[in-house]
């Protein structure tokens, strides 16, 4: 059972030359990846959505986190729940040991 009651709002952030539309929770300030969770469904234009907690998505704390995660998405790396760069480093170390 969740005790978090998110209040999603649609926001646009500009990072470098990119403008990204995504959902931000007014309660925590967390962003939801716009590729993992469709903003049109979670936070439709002009509406606030409450109490929906998407599963199998990525929650991000800062705009830089959003940018870094989107770069990983573009490379086809799934990065929710772990840091892919650490996983890759571990695989390289295992190969060296063999």
C-alpha positions as CSV (number, residue, x, y, z in Angstrom):
1,X,0.0,0.0,0.0
2,X,1.4,3.4,-1.0
3,X,1.2,6.4,1.3
4,X,2.4,8.7,-1.5
5,X,-0.5,10.6,-3.2
6,X,1.1,12.2,-6.3
7,X,-0.4,15.2,-8.0
8,X,0.9,15.1,-11.6
9,X,1.2,18.3,-13.7
10,X,2.5,18.7,-17.2
11,X,5.6,20.7,-17.5
12,X,8.1,21.6,-20.2
13,X,11.8,21.8,-19.4
14,X,14.5,23.2,-21.6
15,X,17.9,21.5,-21.5
16,X,20.4,22.9,-23.9
17,X,18.7,23.0,-27.3
18,X,16.0,20.4,-26.3
19,X,12.5,21.2,-25.0
20,X,11.0,18.2,-23.2
21,X,7.3,17.8,-22.2
22,X,6.9,15.5,-19.2
23,X,5.0,15.0,-15.9
24,X,6.2,16.3,-12.6
25,X,4.7,15.5,-9.2
26,X,3.8,18.6,-7.3
27,X,4.2,16.8,-4.0
28,X,7.8,15.5,-4.4
29,X,9.0,17.4,-7.4
30,X,10.0,14.2,-9.1
31,X,9.8,13.9,-12.8
32,X,8.6,10.8,-14.8
33,X,10.5,9.8,-17.9
34,X,8.4,10.8,-20.9
35,X,9.6,7.8,-22.9
36,X,8.7,5.3,-20.1
37,X,5.4,6.9,-19.3
38,X,3.4,8.8,-21.9
39,X,2.7,12.4,-20.6
40,X,-0.5,12.5,-22.7
41,X,-1.9,9.7,-20.6
42,X,-0.5,10.5,-17.1
43,X,-0.9,14.3,-17.2
44,X,-3.0,15.4,-20.2
45,X,-2.7,19.1,-21.2
46,X,-4.7,21.4,-18.9
47,X,-5.5,18.7,-16.3
48,X,-4.1,17.5,-13.0
49,X,-4.0,13.9,-12.3
50,X,-4.0,12.5,-8.7
51,X,-3.2,9.2,-7.1
52,X,-1.8,7.4,-10.2
53,X,1.5,5.8,-9.5
54,X,3.0,4.4,-12.8
55,X,4.9,1.1,-12.5
56,X,7.9,0.1,-14.6
57,X,8.9,3.7,-15.2
58,X,11.8,5.9,-14.1
59,X,11.4,8.6,-11.5
60,X,14.0,11.4,-11.8
61,X,14.9,14.1,-9.3
62,X,16.5,16.8,-11.4
63,X,16.4,18.1,-15.0
64,X,20.0,16.8,-15.4
65,X,18.7,13.3,-14.3
66,X,16.0,13.6,-17.0
67,X,18.6,14.5,-19.7
68,X,21.0,11.6,-18.7
69,X,18.1,9.1,-18.6
70,X,16.8,10.2,-22.0
71,X,20.3,9.7,-23.4
72,X,20.3,6.1,-22.0
73,X,16.8,5.5,-23.5
74,X,18.0,6.7,-26.9
75,X,20.8,4.1,-26.6
76,X,18.3,1.4,-25.7
77,X,19.5,1.0,-22.1
78,X,16.8,0.3,-19.5
79,X,17.9,2.2,-16.4
80,X,15.2,2.1,-13.9
81,X,16.2,0.6,-10.5
82,X,20.0,0.5,-11.3
83,X,22.8,2.5,-12.8
84,X,23.7,0.8,-16.2
85,X,27.3,2.2,-16.1
86,X,28.0,0.2,-13.0
87,X,26.6,-2.9,-14.5
88,X,28.8,-2.5,-17.6
89,X,31.9,-1.9,-15.4
90,X,31.2,-5.1,-13.5
91,X,30.9,-7.1,-16.7
92,X,34.2,-5.8,-17.9
93,X,35.9,-6.8,-14.6
94,X,34.4,-10.3,-14.9
95,X,35.8,-10.7,-18.4
96,X,39.2,-9.6,-17.3
97,X,39.2,-12.2,-14.5
98,X,38.5,-15.0,-17.0
